[in-house]
Amino acid sequence: MSSSWSSEPSCGRRHQHRNRPCWQLIGKYALSTVHAVVADTQQIAVPPGEVVGQAPTLRISGTACQPDCPKGYRFGAKCPNRRTIYPAATKPRTVTSAPTLCSDPAGLKAPQPGPAAAAALVLLKVVNDMARDDDRVQLPLVLGPVSNGEFLPAAASPGDVQLAEAVLARAARAADRLGIDRRRFLQTTGGMAALLAAVNVAACSGPGRRLASPRPGGSYRVPSPENLPACQHALGSRGEFIVDVHTHHVMPRLPWRKMAPDTLRLVLDMVPPDCTASDPLTCVDRSAYLHDVFLASDTTVALLSDLPSTGESNDPIPFTDAQGTRQLVAGLTRGGASRLLLQNVLAPNFGSLQARLEEMTQTAETGQVDTFKVYTAWGPGGHGYDLDDPAIGLPVVQHAHDLGVKIMCGHKGLPLLNFESTWNQPRDIVAVSRMFPDMQFVVYHAAWLPSHPEGPYNPADPVGIDSLLKALDDYKVPPNSNVWADLGTTWRILLTDPTQAAHAVGKLLKRVGTQRVLWGTDSVWYGPPQTQIMAFRAFEISAEYQDRYGYPALTDAVKAGVLGLNAAELFGLDPHATRCALAADLLERNRPVQRELAAAGDLPVPWAARGPVTRGQVLRWLAHESGPWIPT
């Protein structure tokens, strides 16, 4: 069977590939969005792609998708009429609903897959893979399981695919009504509102319903996507003091490129797909970091972290270079305040412990280290250590204490690739918190595990975040004590599952304390953190979950604490004085300019992930690994 192909209005856009063969043009543009609407009637809806000009023909046969090129086909200046074509004898299903959360207020309901789902989803995968290689319509967030590169995410489900296509369809309708290009619309707060509204609808019938309630435990309060001023008011800056305690970048021209080949492969896969630099690592360097964190987001202050390493020879960003980044940022600020805090990663189980302690002393003597960080699950041969181990962990904590660096961060829960997870449990860091009451201990990722669905706290089977809560109970740590939890990667992944997100955030606020949950994003690996910030601004925990589980309401005050005021207390920052000092700096003044250029298409898509984030991207990286991620 064959169908005519139709195109979406894109008049006025400049296409850069006019001389490419027709099959490339179709593969990279016309096939950018195929919405496989599969029910028992085997409907396959083909919404418009991004082609401008004469429409090609598409043959659909089983799982194969072969475009035919009409004679003389080329990109043109005219906009043909927009149409959506269905196979013969089928018609699109019209959805009408009342304005309630689960009745699809934004017109985004996607049909559930029927017997023909497999073939159509294969078609969808083929089309999306073809479109992924070039300039394309891109959602504000990658939907479905994603990773920061440290673990292998699950594969995207048919529901994830349907959700993404529902967002694209909704964005197309809104863009048409506003008279703007869909790609540009998706870079506005309206595009993010369309995505969050779709997540609301999907949550009504998703797996989260099995956990406790016929209604999702969380939702996003967003206006109609067409109402851009209202979307900006709901999702845009509210003047918060935002402190991101979990960020990264690399230094491209250092020995680690040769000395740490596995780390190099990982970082190269984190380079954005639209990077055209002769050296791709420059797309995740200092400049990319400044753009993503401080220009393309509302972040006020950030803590710069590092990847596991054993020294300068295999470190993607040695502490001396982190100092250089801090100096560069300081040169762009005024009033004596700095936007950047620094963290030093320790590897006390590699080589001589005494040598590691001496390195800590040298770092502390610079006066610029704000916190030490440990990867206790990382070590020679895949063997880690416990922070309360008297042979390794305790000497490190004691030395940090004696040096006056009294904030210790630990990677917990989120499984490192190819590493034994035994030492990733949060028990040891909670235990040490009782031995050093005048120190502060931050549990990175809140001990969350991507393989474990988050539900109500279950002390009988403490997995993921529950393992942190159980440790707090076992060691009798009260809320708002000296144990903190960071949301890095945890929030980014769970935000598309509002019920799990409600349990995760609710449990942490209730047990760790409303003043001890910290904002972290793992940028630049996920790209600019702005979409994560916007989603958190709009997120609400349902009244039912508040009553049933004792979760606190996400009031403006609670959100302000999580986004930055809690971290201000941890690091001794004065929010008012810092904001005043930074109000006139170059980064702050150029944020509006950056966003105008991005919206006009003169800068790259501002929300592109630095990858590898999807299961396929991580698997491709793993396929080139010769063994565990251990420096040589």
Summary of the structure (lengths in Angstrom):
residues: 632
radius of gyration: 24.8
end to end distance: 56.9
largest distance: 77.6
contacts: 2213
relative contact order: 0.12
helix: 41%
strand: 10%
